[in-house]
Amino acid sequence: MTDAIAEIGIDDMGRLFVRPAQQTFPHIYRTASEVHWDAARGYLYAPAALKGWTRQQWYSHIIDVVRLEAYCMLEVTAATRFINLEEGFGS
């Protein structure tokens, strides 16, 4: 399965987030990978304390966990919006 990424950004709590256009991942926490789903906001996120990783590394980790554990390829498209990040982040 494939889904577009609607938004990539930094939220008001300082967390890197990835908002899929259509899919939801409420059980992603079960992977014990520190990737979580915020149901109210409809996005995946990494911890605010990046634990020595860059935002780019956390982004790659989120994408990899979803691909390997939920069998979904999340892809940046021309319509992807960047919130509090530079355009093209994650490409």
GINORMO-V26808 format. One record per pair of residues at least 24 apart in sequence whose ideal C-beta (glycine too) atoms are under 10 Angstrom apart, sorted by sequence separation. I is the first residue (numbers start at 1). J is the second residue. D is the distance in whole Angstrom. If there is no record, write none. Layout:
BEGIN
i/j/d
I/J/D
I/J/D
END
This chain:
BEGIN
i/j/d
17/41/7
19/43/4
20/44/7
34/58/9
13/38/10
17/42/9
18/43/6
19/44/8
17/43/4
18/44/5
19/45/9
35/61/7
36/62/10
44/70/10
59/85/9
11/38/8
16/43/10
17/44/7
18/45/8
34/61/8
35/62/5
63/90/8
15/43/9
16/44/9
17/45/4
18/46/9
33/61/7
34/62/9
35/63/10
62/90/9
12/41/10
15/44/10
16/45/6
17/46/8
33/62/9
35/64/9
11/41/7
15/45/4
16/46/5
35/65/5
44/74/8
55/85/8
59/89/7
60/90/8
15/46/6
16/47/9
33/64/9
34/65/9
35/66/8
59/90/5
11/43/8
13/45/8
15/47/7
16/48/9
33/65/5
14/47/9
15/48/5
33/66/10
56/89/7
7/41/10
9/43/9
11/45/7
13/47/10
14/48/4
15/49/9
16/50/8
28/62/9
31/65/6
35/69/9
55/89/8
56/90/7
7/42/9
8/43/9
10/45/10
13/48/6
14/49/9
15/50/9
31/66/9
33/68/9
35/70/10
55/90/9
6/42/9
7/43/7
9/45/10
14/50/9
33/69/7
6/43/9
11/48/9
16/53/10
25/62/10
28/65/7
31/68/8
5/43/10
10/48/9
16/54/10
28/66/7
31/69/5
5/44/10
16/55/5
30/69/8
31/70/9
15/55/10
16/56/9
18/58/10
25/65/9
16/57/10
17/58/10
18/59/7
25/66/6
28/69/7
16/58/5
17/59/10
27/69/9
28/70/6
15/58/9
16/59/6
23/66/8
27/70/8
18/62/5
25/69/9
10/55/8
16/61/10
17/62/9
18/63/7
25/70/6
16/62/8
20/66/8
24/70/10
8/55/9
23/70/8
25/72/8
18/66/8
23/72/6
25/74/10
22/72/10
8/59/7
23/74/8
20/72/8
21/74/9
5/59/10
8/62/9
20/74/6
21/75/9
19/74/10
20/75/10
18/74/6
21/77/8
5/63/9
18/76/10
21/79/8
21/80/9
19/80/9
18/80/10
19/81/9
3/66/9
19/83/9
2/67/10
8/74/10
17/83/8
17/84/10
6/74/10
8/76/7
16/84/10
1/70/8
3/72/6
4/73/10
5/74/5
16/85/8
1/71/6
2/72/7
3/73/7
4/74/8
5/75/6
14/84/10
1/72/5
2/73/5
3/74/6
4/75/6
5/76/5
6/77/9
1/73/7
2/74/8
3/75/7
4/76/8
5/77/7
7/79/10
8/80/6
9/81/8
10/82/10
11/83/8
12/84/9
18/90/8
1/74/10
2/75/6
4/77/5
6/79/7
7/80/7
8/81/8
9/82/6
10/83/7
11/84/8
16/89/9
3/77/10
4/78/10
5/79/9
6/80/7
7/81/5
8/82/6
9/83/3
10/84/4
16/90/10
4/79/7
5/80/5
6/81/7
7/82/7
8/83/7
9/84/5
10/85/6
4/80/7
5/81/9
7/83/6
8/84/10
9/85/6
8/85/6
7/85/10
10/89/10
8/88/10
9/89/9
8/89/6
8/90/5
8/91/10
5/90/8
END
